[in-house]
Amino acid sequence: MNNKKIGIGLSLVLSIMLVITGCGGNGKEDASPSASAPASSAAATESPSASAETPKVDGNITILYHTSKEQYEESKANNPSAYDAVWETIPQFEAETGGKVTVIAVPWGDQKPTLISMVNAGDQVDIAQANDQNFPVYPLKKIVQPIDPYVDLSDPMWNGAVTNTFTFGGKPYAVGTSAAPIVIYYNKTLFTNNGVKTPSEYYQEGSWNWNAFREVAMQMTADTDGDGKNDQFGFGWWDAGYPLYVGSNGKTLLNYGADGAISTNYDSENVKEAMQFAQDALLKDKFIDREKEGDYFISEFKNGKLAMTAEYGLSGFTVFKSDYEIDFVPVPTGPKGANDVGPGGLSGWAIPTASKNPQGAAAFIKMMSANEAKVASEANVTNFGQDKVDLINKLAGKVLFAPIGVEKYWDANGIVLAGIKDGTPAGTFSQNAKNMLEEGINITLSQ
């Protein structure tokens, strides 16, 4: 697997603005966040008010951001419902503080080197985006500072999964309100027509686990045209769904210890079970189309040839829109996993060490996050209904995620995926992947 595909990092490096555009369309781990829709999947369980009085602070701040004002205005012209919390909050923040917000717009892929260069040069930059690929480098290089002196982490508006993700060496370096859990979308019409019990029925009775997932996937795999070859499959997604099984079995591939140490879980039983389950699904149970790779699952699902797939949060209702009735459930729980805990995408906001105004930065982050959460909640309830929003919100606080900005991460993951596909014993390729990733960890820690 290369770094343009959905991997175990499981993030679209979101600013969490993806109601209309989901990851399924491109599947790129390094894809730039979209500003084409209101805030995505899940806000805090109870959206904070965007009109809360801002503390009297110095409002002169500088933000390093991936979208310019011109780019956002173009998005708004093409899609009036587009919403970018940064640009929408700036006028409000300036009016309430009397300050000036300066935005340095830098393409997504250039964010990390630009921020490192600015901090090393002592240039003012008060707010930066935190994502899966610039951590743990930012705290390791002291590019960002612990955020808890400036932000009240006990405030319920902050998503605990985001705070946990960006905690390194026991110190929190970023906050955010939102996370987008990956969920299983299924073709309800296809299940009904085949007389097969739906994933929602299993979930409602508390038995939506790997066994149930495997059972229905195999039941939904069939030769519908009588040519002796299956043309309808039970499941399909990036990399045979391996990332989903790792998260749903209670582990991430990287551990970040309170002492600052980094280690890998490639040799854990949780991960080995996930590897074996993915390999069996592809080679033994054959409920995944082995001949197809990439984002084929989008068209296959929409064409009624795929019973189940996956997507971030509520965006699947747009990505997979078709003539069929579709619905979603959480990822199935693995033998060592916990109910409703699984992988997902998230991002946050950090305060660089070069900040000249961390108090102002914190005030802007809070105002912006409140605006984002409010718009997300209102838009999602209107579009999808309260029940679905409530479920996504519940799952969003339980996203299991670890940053992947470690050298040789993709090389190690590639070893695993090759082993799954060619039938190599899991114990063999897991050890090879562990060796590769440990080499990358040592490089990262010594840079």
matplotlib code that plots the C-alpha trace (Angstrom):
import matplotlib.pyplot as plt

x = [0.0, 1.3, 0.6, -2.2, -4.4, -6.4, -4.1, -4.1, -3.6, -7.2, -7.4, -8.2, -6.3, -9.6, -10.6, -13.9, -15.8, -17.0, -20.8, -21.0, -17.5, -16.3, -13.0, -14.4, -14.0, -10.3, -9.1, -6.0, -4.4, -2.7, -5.8, -6.5, -9.5, -12.6, -14.3, -17.3, -19.8, -20.7, -18.8, -18.7, -19.8, -19.7, -19.5, -19.4, -22.3, -23.9, -23.0, -21.6, -23.0, -21.1, -22.2, -20.6, -18.8, -15.2, -12.8, -11.1, -7.8, -5.4, -7.0, -3.9, -3.0, -1.5, -2.8, -1.1, -3.9, -4.4, -7.1, -6.8, -9.7, -9.8, -10.1, -12.9, -14.8, -14.5, -15.9, -18.8, -19.5, -19.7, -21.6, -23.5, -23.7, -19.9, -18.6, -15.1, -15.0, -11.7, -12.8, -16.3, -15.0, -12.4, -14.8, -16.6, -13.3, -12.0, -15.2, -15.2, -11.5, -10.6, -7.7, -6.4, -6.2, -3.6, -3.8, -0.8, -2.3, 0.0, -1.0, -1.8, 1.3, 3.6, 2.2, 4.8, 8.0, 6.5, 5.7, 9.0, 10.8, 8.7, 9.2, 13.0, 13.2, 11.2, 8.4, 5.0, 2.5, -0.1, -2.3, -1.5, -3.4, -2.6, -3.1, -2.0, 1.1, 2.7, 2.6, 4.7, 7.2, 5.8, 6.1, 9.4, 11.0, 9.2, 7.3, 4.1, 3.7, 1.4, -2.0, -3.5, -2.1, -4.4, -7.3, -9.6, -9.6, -12.4, -14.8, -17.2, -17.0, -13.6, -13.6, -11.6, -10.5, -8.8, -7.1, -5.9, -4.6, -2.4, -1.1, 2.6, 4.9, 1.9, 1.2, -1.7, -0.6, -3.9, -7.7, -10.7, -14.4, -14.9, -14.0, -15.3, -15.7, -15.4, -18.7, -20.0, -22.5, -24.8, -27.3, -30.5, -32.4, -30.0, -30.2, -34.0, -34.1, -31.8, -33.6, -30.5, -30.6, -29.2, -26.2, -28.6, -30.6, -27.4, -26.3, -29.6, -29.5, -25.9, -24.3, -22.7, -19.2, -16.6, -18.6, -21.8, -20.0, -18.3, -21.6, -23.6, -20.7, -20.6, -24.4, -24.3, -21.6, -23.1, -23.0, -26.1, -25.7, -25.0, -21.6, -19.9, -18.1, -19.2, -20.2, -21.8, -19.7, -20.3, -17.8, -15.2, -13.0, -9.4, -6.9, -9.6, -10.7, -7.6, -7.6, -11.1, -10.2, -7.2, -9.2, -12.2, -10.0, -8.8, -5.4, -3.6, -0.3, 1.7, 1.9, 2.9, 4.0, 3.8, 7.6, 7.8, 8.7, 7.2, 6.5, 4.6, 1.8, 2.6, 3.4, 0.3, -2.3, -4.9, -3.2, -2.3, -5.9, -6.9, -4.3, -5.6, -9.2, -8.3, -6.4, -9.1, -11.8, -9.8, -8.3, -10.4, -13.9, -13.7, -16.4, -14.1, -13.4, -9.7, -9.3, -10.2, -8.3, -8.5, -11.8, -13.7, -16.0, -17.8, -19.2, -19.8, -21.8, -23.8, -24.5, -25.9, -23.0, -21.6, -23.5, -21.2, -18.5, -17.1, -16.9, -16.2, -19.2, -22.4, -20.6, -21.5, -25.0, -23.6, -20.7, -22.9, -26.1, -28.1, -31.5, -31.0, -31.9, -28.7, -27.9, -24.9, -23.7, -20.5, -17.6, -18.1, -16.5, -13.4, -12.7, -10.5, -12.3, -15.0, -18.4, -18.7, -14.9, -13.2, -11.1, -11.8, -10.4, -9.8, -7.7, -7.1, -5.6, -2.3, -0.4, 3.2, 6.1, 6.7, 3.3, 3.5, -0.1, -1.1, -4.1, -5.5, -4.9, -6.8, -9.7, -9.9, -9.7, -12.5, -14.7, -14.0, -14.6, -17.9, -19.0, -18.0, -19.8, -23.0, -23.1, -22.3, -25.0, -27.7, -26.8, -26.5, -29.7, -31.5, -30.0, -29.8, -32.1, -31.3, -31.0, -28.2, -26.4, -26.7, -25.1, -22.2, -21.7, -21.5, -18.9, -16.9, -15.9, -14.6, -12.4, -9.3, -6.5, -2.7, -0.7, 1.4, 4.0, 6.8, 9.5, 9.0, 5.3, 4.1, 6.9, 6.0, 2.3, 3.1, 4.8, 1.6, -0.7, 1.5, 1.6, -2.2, -2.7, -0.1, -1.0, 2.2, 1.7, 0.7, 3.5, 6.1, 5.0, 4.0, 7.6, 9.1, 6.8, 7.7, 11.4, 10.8, 8.7, 11.0, 13.8, 11.6, 10.8, 14.5, 15.1, 12.2, 13.3, 16.9, 16.1]
y = [0.0, 3.5, 6.7, 7.6, 4.9, 4.5, 2.9, 2.1, 5.8, 6.1, 9.8, 12.0, 14.7, 16.2, 19.7, 17.7, 19.4, 16.4, 16.0, 16.0, 14.8, 11.6, 9.7, 7.0, 9.1, 9.3, 7.3, 9.4, 9.5, 12.8, 14.3, 17.9, 18.5, 19.8, 23.0, 22.0, 21.4, 22.0, 20.4, 16.7, 13.6, 14.2, 17.2, 17.1, 15.2, 18.5, 21.3, 24.4, 27.8, 29.7, 33.0, 32.5, 35.7, 35.6, 36.4, 39.8, 38.8, 40.2, 39.4, 39.8, 36.2, 34.4, 31.1, 28.7, 27.1, 25.1, 27.2, 30.7, 33.2, 33.2, 29.4, 29.5, 32.2, 30.0, 27.0, 29.2, 30.3, 26.8, 25.5, 28.0, 25.5, 25.3, 26.2, 26.8, 27.4, 29.3, 31.9, 32.2, 32.8, 35.4, 38.4, 37.5, 37.1, 40.4, 42.2, 40.9, 41.4, 44.4, 42.4, 41.4, 37.7, 37.0, 33.8, 32.2, 29.9, 27.0, 23.8, 20.8, 18.9, 21.8, 22.4, 20.5, 21.8, 25.4, 25.3, 23.8, 26.5, 29.3, 28.1, 27.7, 31.2, 32.6, 33.9, 34.4, 31.7, 31.2, 28.4, 25.3, 22.2, 18.9, 15.7, 12.1, 12.7, 15.7, 14.0, 12.9, 15.1, 18.3, 17.6, 15.7, 18.8, 21.1, 22.8, 22.9, 23.3, 21.6, 23.2, 22.6, 25.8, 27.7, 25.4, 23.9, 20.2, 19.4, 21.5, 19.0, 20.7, 19.0, 15.5, 13.2, 11.0, 14.0, 15.0, 11.5, 11.2, 14.2, 13.5, 12.7, 12.0, 12.4, 16.0, 17.1, 19.1, 19.7, 19.9, 19.6, 19.0, 16.5, 13.0, 10.9, 7.3, 4.8, 2.8, -0.1, 1.0, -1.8, -2.1, -2.6, -3.3, -6.1, -7.7, -7.7, -9.1, -11.9, -12.6, -12.1, -10.6, -7.1, -5.7, -3.3, -6.2, -7.8, -4.5, -3.9, -7.3, -6.8, -9.4, -7.4, -8.9, -10.4, -13.7, -12.0, -9.8, -12.9, -14.8, -12.2, -11.4, -15.0, -15.2, -12.1, -13.5, -15.1, -16.0, -14.0, -14.5, -18.3, -18.2, -20.2, -17.1, -14.9, -11.4, -10.2, -9.9, -9.5, -6.8, -4.5, -1.6, -0.5, -3.3, -5.9, -4.0, -4.7, -1.2, -1.8, -5.1, -3.7, -0.9, -3.0, -5.5, -2.9, -1.8, 0.8, -0.1, 2.5, 3.2, 6.6, 6.2, 8.7, 8.6, 9.7, 6.2, 4.9, 1.2, -1.0, -3.5, -5.6, -8.5, -8.2, -11.0, -8.3, -7.3, -10.8, -11.8, -8.8, -9.9, -13.4, -12.3, -10.1, -12.9, -15.5, -13.1, -12.6, -16.1, -18.6, -17.2, -15.2, -12.7, -10.0, -9.7, -10.5, -9.3, -5.7, -3.1, 0.7, 2.5, -0.1, -0.6, 2.7, 1.8, -1.8, -0.8, 1.7, -0.8, -3.4, -5.8, -5.2, -5.8, -3.9, -1.3, 1.4, 5.2, 8.0, 9.1, 10.3, 11.0, 7.5, 8.7, 11.0, 8.9, 5.9, 7.6, 5.4, 3.9, 1.4, 2.0, 2.1, 2.3, 2.0, 0.3, 0.6, -1.6, -5.2, -5.9, -8.1, -10.9, -8.5, -5.3, -3.3, -2.4, 0.8, 1.3, 1.4, 3.4, 6.8, 10.1, 13.2, 16.3, 19.1, 22.5, 23.2, 26.3, 26.4, 27.3, 30.4, 31.8, 35.4, 35.3, 31.8, 33.2, 34.8, 31.6, 29.5, 31.9, 31.7, 27.9, 27.7, 30.2, 28.5, 25.0, 26.1, 27.5, 24.3, 22.1, 24.2, 24.2, 20.5, 19.5, 21.6, 20.5, 16.8, 16.6, 18.3, 16.0, 12.7, 12.8, 12.9, 9.1, 8.8, 11.9, 10.6, 7.3, 9.0, 11.3, 8.3, 6.6, 9.8, 9.9, 6.3, 6.5, 4.5, 6.3, 6.9, 9.3, 7.7, 10.4, 7.9, 6.9, 3.7, 3.4, 2.9, 0.4, -1.7, -1.6, -2.6, -5.7, -6.7, -6.0, -8.0, -10.9, -10.9, -11.0, -13.7, -16.0, -15.7, -16.8, -13.9, -14.6, -14.2, -10.9, -9.4, -9.9, -8.4, -5.4, -5.0, -4.9, -2.4, -0.1, -0.3, 0.9, 3.8, 4.6, 4.8, 7.2, 9.4, 9.6, 10.5, 13.2]
z = [0.0, -0.8, 0.9, -1.4, -0.1, 3.0, 5.6, 9.2, 10.0, 9.0, 8.5, 5.6, 7.5, 8.0, 9.1, 9.5, 6.7, 4.8, 4.8, 1.1, 0.0, 1.6, 1.4, -0.9, -4.0, -3.8, -0.9, -0.5, 2.9, 2.0, 0.4, 1.3, 3.5, 1.6, 2.3, 0.1, 2.9, 6.4, 9.2, 9.0, 10.7, 14.3, 16.6, 20.3, 21.8, 22.7, 20.3, 22.2, 21.4, 18.7, 20.3, 23.7, 24.8, 23.8, 26.7, 26.4, 24.7, 22.2, 18.8, 16.7, 15.6, 12.6, 11.3, 9.0, 7.0, 3.9, 2.2, 1.1, 1.2, -2.6, -2.7, -0.1, -2.0, -5.2, -3.3, -2.0, -5.5, -6.8, -3.7, -1.6, 1.3, 1.6, 5.1, 6.3, 10.0, 9.9, 7.3, 8.7, 12.2, 11.4, 11.0, 14.3, 16.1, 14.8, 15.7, 19.3, 20.0, 17.9, 16.5, 13.1, 12.0, 9.4, 7.4, 5.7, 3.1, 2.3, 0.3, 2.5, 1.6, 2.4, 5.9, 7.9, 6.3, 6.3, 10.0, 10.9, 8.9, 10.4, 14.0, 13.5, 12.1, 15.0, 12.7, 14.4, 13.9, 16.5, 15.2, 13.1, 12.1, 13.7, 11.7, 11.5, 9.4, 11.2, 14.6, 16.4, 14.5, 15.8, 19.5, 18.9, 17.3, 19.7, 16.9, 18.9, 22.7, 25.2, 24.8, 28.3, 29.8, 27.4, 26.8, 29.4, 28.4, 30.8, 28.7, 27.1, 23.8, 23.1, 21.6, 23.9, 21.0, 19.4, 22.6, 23.2, 19.6, 19.9, 23.4, 23.2, 26.2, 28.4, 27.3, 25.0, 22.0, 20.1, 20.6, 18.4, 18.5, 15.8, 14.6, 11.7, 12.7, 9.8, 9.6, 7.6, 4.9, 3.5, 0.7, 2.6, -0.5, -1.5, 1.9, 1.8, -1.7, -0.7, 2.5, 4.7, 8.2, 8.1, 9.9, 11.8, 13.1, 14.4, 15.9, 17.6, 19.3, 20.4, 18.2, 15.5, 15.6, 13.2, 13.1, 12.1, 9.6, 8.0, 8.0, 6.2, 3.8, 2.7, 2.4, 0.1, -2.1, -5.2, -8.9, -10.1, -13.8, -13.8, -15.4, -12.7, -11.3, -8.4, -9.5, -6.3, -3.2, 0.5, 1.2, -0.5, 0.6, 0.6, 1.4, 2.0, 5.0, 7.0, 8.7, 10.0, 11.6, 13.4, 15.0, 15.8, 17.6, 20.1, 18.8, 16.7, 15.0, 16.9, 20.7, 22.1, 25.7, 28.5, 28.6, 25.0, 23.7, 20.5, 19.8, 17.4, 17.9, 14.9, 17.1, 19.3, 19.1, 18.4, 15.2, 14.2, 14.5, 12.2, 9.7, 9.6, 9.4, 6.4, 4.7, 5.3, 3.9, 0.7, 0.1, 2.0, 2.5, -0.8, 0.1, -1.3, -5.0, -5.2, -8.7, -8.0, -6.1, -5.5, -5.2, -7.3, -4.3, -5.0, -8.3, -7.3, -4.3, -6.3, -9.0, -6.5, -6.8, -3.3, -0.1, 2.3, 2.2, 4.5, 4.7, 7.0, 9.1, 7.3, 4.0, 2.7, 2.0, -0.6, -1.8, -2.4, -3.4, -5.8, -6.3, -3.4, 0.2, 2.2, 5.9, 8.2, 11.4, 13.4, 12.4, 13.7, 17.1, 17.1, 19.6, 21.6, 20.8, 22.5, 21.3, 19.3, 19.3, 15.9, 13.5, 12.1, 10.9, 13.0, 13.2, 15.6, 16.3, 17.9, 19.2, 17.8, 20.1, 18.0, 19.0, 20.2, 21.4, 22.7, 24.6, 21.5, 19.6, 22.2, 22.1, 18.3, 18.4, 20.8, 18.9, 15.6, 17.0, 18.5, 15.2, 13.4, 15.9, 15.7, 11.9, 11.7, 14.2, 12.5, 8.9, 9.8, 11.7, 8.8, 6.2, 8.0, 11.1, 14.8, 15.3, 12.8, 14.1, 17.6, 16.6, 14.8, 17.7, 20.1, 17.8, 17.3, 21.0, 20.8, 17.7, 18.1, 16.3, 16.4, 14.3, 11.6, 10.9, 11.5, 9.0, 7.1, 8.3, 4.7, 3.9, 6.9, 6.1, 2.5, 3.8, 5.7, 2.7, 0.4, 2.8, 3.2, -0.6, -1.4, 1.5, 3.5, 7.1, 9.3, 11.8, 9.1, 7.6, 10.9, 12.2, 9.0, 9.3, 12.9, 12.1, 9.4, 11.5, 14.5, 12.2, 11.1, 14.8, 15.6, 12.6, 13.7, 17.3, 16.3, 13.7]

ax = plt.figure().add_subplot(projection="3d")
ax.plot(x, y, z, "-o")
ax.set_aspect("equal")
plt.show()
